[in-house]
């Protein structure tokens, strides 16, 4: 249905590359999460961790702000917010 979902982590695991993220970053609302792990599977940098419902987080030191996690979330529990916002 979605095609191949597993992305291999890029070089971010070796280098903090989140500093060049522009304009938006994911915000994990942690309210409707069903722990499907889709966000973990599609993250191209492998910077999302968690294990149970409403525990998933993103390491912004490595996140590029691509929005793949927010797009794939079946419960829309991840939104993209402006960089630097308190949201």
DADACOR-V252055 format. One line per field, one symbol per residue. ss: DSSP state (@ for helix, = for strand, . for the rest). Layout:
ss = ???
This chain:
ss = ..........@@@....@@@...=====.........@@@@@.....==.......==.........@@@@@.....=====.....
